[in-house]
Amino acid sequence: MAGSGSSEVRTPIFSGENYEFWRIRMTTIFKSHGLWKLVNKGISISDSKKKVEGGSEKEVDEKTTAIYMQDAKALGIIQTAVSDQIFPRIANVETSKMAWDLLYGEYHGGDQVRSVKLQNLRREFEYARMKDDETLSGYLTRLNDLINQMKTFGEILTNERLVQKVLISLSKPYDPICLVIENTKSLETVELQEVVAILKSQEQRFDLHNMDTTEKAFVSLSVNSKGQQSKNHSKSQKNWNPKGKPWESKGKPQQNNYTSNHSFG
């Protein structure tokens, strides 16, 4: 790839999943390097050998060589952008277009395959729910991944539909704030970003509450630990005389000046 250091675009690695995302990212990379026409249209052998008007045979050969070098560069980008499991599928192809078309044909699928995939995504979207042990950010990221996958298959969800989905799919602790949003906002016009901002503010309040609860529990544990240590120390003094020997008869009042009231409760 052209460029070096931090300016070089990092290619995504395709391992057999989310092909549509990978294809979109790779197309952008090819365009940024001026290679997309070669990948998409391929090398025209006849055009590459045509003499430029007034050009010498050497100039034509140099142009042809440059085109093949560019194509090899594009092919190299594709080869490095697939996992070791996918690479054998394109290991024997000679041009970038051949490799690109092969992957497209195998993973993009025909209309029927795409229809089935979209239907599965729709079903997954409808049944998506926030888990009890899941953070709001984690759930929204998971939901957004589904939405983006549906977009690659041509399914565009309205803002109102997305707002409704978020509000009805959150875990139970968010019920009060969702009710407030539904009663104070018009779901037809309120932006999803505004709803998410309100929900994230509520999540921060939950986090602060959890921190307070944790601190109180820690203080309580510390107090109990100190009290237990004091109780154990009292028991130790009760059962041993100054010379380190146990009392011969703990039941005799004259040999035990401690009372039996050192206990919790």
N, C-alpha and C positions, 0 to 999 in steps of 0.2 A: 504493500500500500504506500501511497505517496505520503510525504511528510515524515516527521520524526519526533521523538519525545512526546510531550504531553499533547501536542497538536494533532497527533495521529488518532483517527477514529477507531475505536475498539469494536471489532466485529462480534455480534452475538453468536453464540454457539447453538446450532440446531441439533437436538437429540431425538427428534421424532414427535415432539409435542409442540402445540401452538405454532404450527407452520405459518399461518397467516400473519402473525405478528413478526415472525422472523423475515418473511418475504418483504413486508413493508419496510423494515429497518434496512435490509440489504439493498433494496431498490434505492433508498436515499443515499446509502454509502456509494453505490455505483455512480449515481448522478453527481455526487460531490467530486468524484475523480474523473468525470468525463468518460466513463466506461459503460454507461447504461445502454447506449445504442448497440454496442457490440454484444452485450449480454442478451438484449431483447430481440435484435434483428439478426445477429450473427455476422460472420465474415462473408463478404461477397467476393469470391475468388476472381471473377471476371473484372469487377470494378477495381480490385486492388492491383490488377496487372495492366490496367489501361494507362497509356502514357499521358502524362500531363502535357498540355500543349506547350511545345518548346522545350520540354524536359528531356533529359538524356536517359538512356537505359539504366544507368547507374542510379539516377534519381528515383526512377520507378522502383528499382529493386530496394532502395533504401526505404521508400514509402511502404512497400509491401512488408518488409521486415519489421518496420515500426508498428504496423497494424497487428501483425502476429505477436509481437512482444506485448502490445496492449491487451490482446486477447488472453495471452498466457498469464498476464498480471491479474486479469479479471477471474480467470479460472483458479489461480492460486488463492484469491480471496475467498472464493466459494469453498475450496478444499479446506482452508483453515477455519471456516465458519461452520463446519459440521463436526459432530462427534466421531469417535473412532468406530462406533457402531454403524453410523450412516455412511462414512467415507467409502467403504467397499462398493456401494451402489454407483458411485461416480468415478471410481479409481481408473477406469479404462477409457473414459471419454476424452476427446482431444480438444474440444473448444468449450468456452464458457457457456455458450447458448445450449449446447448439448447437455451439459451438467444442470443448468438452470431449468430447462424443459423437463428433464428426467425427474427432478425433485418435484416440480410443479405437477406433473402428471400423476405421481405416486401419492403425494400428500395433500394436494389441493382438492382432488376428486371431482367427479362430474356433478351435474345438477342434483341427481338423486342422493348422492353421498352428502353433499352440502346441505340438502334439505333435512336429512336425518340428523346431522350434527346440530343444525340450528334448532330442531325440535327438542333435542336433548338439552341444549343450553336453555331454552325457554322453560323446560320442566325444572331444571336445576335452579333457575332464577326464581320461579314461582314458589318453590319449597325452601328456599334459602331462609334461614333463621339465625339470629345471633345466639351463640352458645352461652350458657351461664358463666363459664370460666373464660370467656373471650372478651378482649378489650373492644371498645367502640372503634378505635382506629383499625384494629385487626379485622373486624367484621366489615367495615366500610371498604377496606382494601380488597378483601375477598369478593365482596359484591361488585366492586368496580372492575375487577378482573373478568367477571362473568359478563358485565355490560360491554366491555371492550371486545370480548370474543364474539358476542352477538353482533356488534357493529361490523366486524370483518366479514360477516355473512349477510350484511345488508339490513339487519334489524336495528332500527333506531327507536329508542324509547323516549317518550315525551318527558319533560321536566315534571309535570304533574304526576305521571305514573311512577317516576323514581322517588318523588317525595312520599307518595302513598306507600310505596314498598318499604322505604326506610322506617316510617312511623309504625307500621304494623308488624315489623319483623324484629324489633329490638327486644332484649330480655326484659323481664318483669320490673326491675328497679327503674327502668326508664318510662314506665307507664304514666306517672304523674306529669312529667315534662312533655310527653307526647300529647297528652290530653290538653295541656295548656296551649300547645302549638295548634292543635286542631280547632280549638275554640277561639283563638285570637288571630289566626292567620287564614288567609284564603288559599287553600291548597291548589287552586287553579292558577294563582299568580305568584305565590311565594317562590323564591329561587331555592334550589336545592342547597346551594352554598350557604344561604342564610340559616336554613334548618340545621345543617351540619355544624355550623358555628355555635348555635344554641345548644346542641347536644354535646359538643365537646366542652363547652363551659360547664354543663352539668356533670360531665365525666370528671372534670377537675375538682368539683365540689365533692364527688364521691371519693376521689383520691385523698383529699384533705381530711375527710371524715375518717377514712381508714387509717391515716397517719396518726390522728388524735387517738383513735381506739388502740392502736399499737403502742403508743407512748404510755397510755393509761395502764395497759396490761403489763408493760415493762416495769412501771413504777410499783404496781401491785405485787408483781413477782419479786421485786427487790425487797419490799417491805416484808413479805412473807418469808423470804429467805433469811433476812436478818432476825426475824422473830423465831424462826426454827433453830437458827444457830444459838440464840440466847437460851431457848428451851433446852437444847442438847447440852449446853454448858452447865445449866442448873442441875440437870440430871447427873452430869458427871461429878459435880461437887457433892451431890447428895449421896452418891454411892461409894465415894472414896474418902479416906481420912488424909490428913496432911502428910502422913508418912508413905502414902501411895498404897496402903493396904485397904481392902474392902472392910466395911464394918462387919463385925461378927454377927450382930443381931440388929438389922435395920428396923425391926418392929418395936424396939424399946424406945420409949419417948425420951428418956434421959440421954440417949446416944444420938438423937436426930432432932436438931433444932429447926429443920426446914418444914414448912407446911406443905400440904398436897394440893395447893391452889394454882400451881404454875402450869396451866394448860389453856389451849385456845377454846373459845366457845362461850 
